[in-house]
Amino acid sequence: MPLVDLHLHLLPGVDDGPADEAASLVHAERVARAGVREVTVTPHVGHPDYPLDPATIAARTQALQGALDAAAIPLRLHPGGEIHPDGAPDLGHAALDAVAHGPRGARWVLLEVPFAGIDAGFLAACRHVRDHGFGLLVAHPERAAGLFPDGLRELAPEITAGALLQVNACSLLGRHGPEARHAAVRLVRDGLAHVLASDGHGGARSDTVTDGAAAALLAGASAVRTEQITQANPRFLLEHGIPHGPEDEPRAWRSRHESRVRAAMAAARLVR
């Protein structure tokens, strides 16, 4: 099963990722060469330094996909965004839906943690997103100062409500310092992280999911677990979204991968 990256800054000229299309193609070729075949492009949304209209992301993604196809780079793009917590309360349903993934009734967005630590503002941003009917994939919680133990306790209500955690490959590799690396190792090793993504930007931040998979194995994750967080779980989220409702809720169909989502939620609830 090909690798899937749910956190990648690849759109040209919109944030601190590639400055132009040529730089986007360089990084896209690196990502594809590493074995990744499907990604969500996640430019900053609601960030004070990078004003970007979410309504333009789909067209920008389509244009970049055309350039990739012309260059014979085998990478499939999905439009998305990394929502800044300070800007989240200003995003209405349409803006959130423009960067969301999954089918109707199970759509979710990527929400960035504040690096200073999980605080009331971030939790309010989470509630705002959920109040609009979207699930949450929390981007790089390991980069929030003091995640263990206090930050994770603060996150517990959101995890109980269905939020899932996404760890960065670059954190596992130590690019963001020892505290972030220690937290990333714990999240991956202990089964609290549901997804491993690159958060690649190109240039000096060119690590891929493949690099993260190798680091996850070194951190103590099993080969099966590493495959889940880099392949099966992200693909499940793209195709089926974040499930809502109790696990025993009667439904005509249930994906075999849904149990992994539920297991990640349950494991995170045990952290106190």
Long-range contacts (C-beta under 8 A, 24 or more apart in sequence): 1-227, 1-231, 1-232, 1-235, 2-35, 2-36, 2-37, 2-38, 2-231, 3-34, 3-35, 3-36, 3-37, 3-38, 3-209, 3-210, 3-213, 3-230, 3-231, 4-36, 4-37, 4-38, 4-39, 4-209, 4-230, 4-231, 4-234, 4-235, 4-238, 5-31, 5-36, 5-38, 5-39, 5-40, 5-197, 5-198, 5-200, 5-208, 5-209, 5-234, 6-39, 6-40, 6-42, 6-80, 6-101, 6-110, 6-137, 6-166, 6-195, 6-197, 6-234, 6-237, 6-238, 7-40, 7-42, 7-82, 7-110, 7-139, 7-140, 7-166, 7-168, 7-197, 7-198, 7-199, 8-39, 8-40, 8-41, 8-42, 8-197, 8-198, 8-199, 8-200, 9-41, 9-42, 9-43, 9-44, 9-82, 9-199, 9-200, 9-201, 9-202, 10-39, 10-41, 10-64, 10-77, 10-200, 10-202, 11-41, 11-43, 11-57, 11-60, 11-61, 11-64, 12-64, 14-43, 14-44, 14-50, 14-52, 14-60, 15-43, 15-44, 15-47, 15-50, 15-52, 16-44, 16-50, 16-201, 17-43, 17-201, 17-202, 18-201, 18-202, 18-203, 21-64, 21-67, 23-202, 23-203, 24-64, 24-67, 24-202, 25-67, 25-68, 25-71, 25-73, 26-202, 27-200, 27-201, 27-202, 27-203, 27-206, 28-64, 28-68, 28-73, 28-75, 29-71, 29-73, 30-206, 30-208, 31-75, 31-198, 31-200, 31-208, 32-73, 32-74, 32-75, 34-208, 34-209, 34-210, 34-211, 35-210, 36-75, 36-208, 36-209, 36-210, 37-74, 37-75, 37-76, 38-75, 38-76, 38-78, 38-235, 38-238, 39-75, 39-76, 39-77, 39-78, 40-77, 40-78, 40-79, 40-80, 40-101, 40-110, 40-238, 41-77, 41-78, 41-79, 41-80, 42-80, 42-81, 42-82, 42-99, 42-110, 43-81, 43-82, 44-81, 44-82, 44-84, 44-112, 45-81, 45-82, 45-83, 45-84, 45-87, 45-91, 45-95, 45-99, 46-83, 46-84, 46-86, 46-87, 46-88, 46-90, 46-91, 47-84, 47-87, 48-84, 48-86, 48-87, 52-81, 54-81, 54-91, 54-95, 54-96, 54-98, 54-99, 55-94, 55-95, 55-98, 57-81, 57-98, 57-99, 58-98, 78-238, 80-109, 80-110, 81-109, 81-110, 82-110, 82-111, 82-112, 82-139, 83-109, 83-110, 83-111, 83-112, 83-125, 83-129, 84-112, 85-111, 85-112, 85-113, 85-114, 85-121, 85-122, 85-125, 86-121, 86-125, 88-125, 88-128, 88-129, 89-124, 89-125, 89-128, 91-128, 92-132, 93-132, 93-133, 96-129, 96-132, 96-134, 97-134, 100-134, 101-237, 101-238, 101-241, 102-135, 102-237, 102-238, 102-239, 102-240, 102-241, 102-242, 103-239, 103-240, 103-241, 105-241, 105-244, 106-135, 106-240, 106-241, 106-242, 106-243, 106-244, 107-133, 107-134, 107-135, 107-241, 108-134, 108-135, 108-136, 108-137, 108-237, 108-241, 108-242, 109-134, 109-135, 109-136, 109-137, 110-137, 110-139, 110-166, 111-136, 111-137, 111-138, 111-139, 112-139, 112-140, 113-138, 113-139, 113-140, 113-141, 113-143, 113-144, 114-144, 115-143, 115-144, 115-145, 116-144, 116-145, 117-144, 117-145, 117-146, 117-147, 117-150, 117-151, 118-144, 118-146, 118-147, 118-150, 118-151, 118-154, 118-155, 119-154, 123-154, 123-157, 123-158, 126-158, 126-163, 130-161, 135-162, 135-163, 135-164, 135-241, 135-242, 135-244, 136-162, 136-163, 136-164, 136-242, 137-163, 137-164, 137-165, 137-166, 137-194, 137-195, 137-237, 137-242, 138-163, 138-164, 138-165, 138-166, 139-166, 139-199, 140-166, 140-167, 140-168, 140-171, 140-180, 140-199, 141-165, 141-166, 141-167, 141-183, 141-187, 142-167, 142-168, 142-171, 142-176, 142-180, 142-181, 142-183, 142-184, 142-187, 143-168, 143-171, 143-176, 143-180, 143-183, 145-179, 147-183, 148-182, 148-183, 148-186, 149-271, 149-272, 152-192, 152-268, 152-271, 153-271, 153-272, 155-268, 156-268, 156-269, 156-271, 156-272, 159-265, 159-268, 159-269, 160-265, 160-269, 162-242, 162-243, 162-244, 162-265, 164-194, 164-195, 164-237, 164-242, 164-261, 164-264, 164-265, 165-192, 165-193, 165-194, 165-195, 165-264, 165-268, 166-193, 166-194, 166-195, 166-196, 166-197, 167-193, 167-195, 167-196, 167-197, 167-212, 167-229, 168-196, 168-197, 168-198, 168-199, 168-212, 169-196, 169-197, 169-198, 169-199, 169-200, 169-207, 169-208, 169-209, 169-211, 169-212, 169-213, 169-215, 170-198, 170-199, 170-200, 170-205, 170-207, 170-212, 172-196, 172-212, 172-215, 172-216, 172-219, 173-207, 173-211, 173-212, 173-215, 175-205, 175-207, 184-219, 185-219, 185-220, 188-216, 188-219, 188-220, 188-221, 188-225, 188-229, 189-219, 189-220, 189-221, 190-267, 191-225, 191-263, 191-264, 191-267, 192-264, 192-267, 192-268, 192-271, 193-229, 193-264, 194-229, 194-233, 194-260, 194-261, 194-264, 195-229, 195-233, 195-234, 195-237, 196-226, 196-229, 196-230, 197-234, 228-260, 232-257, 232-260, 233-257, 233-260, 233-261, 233-264, 236-260, 236-261
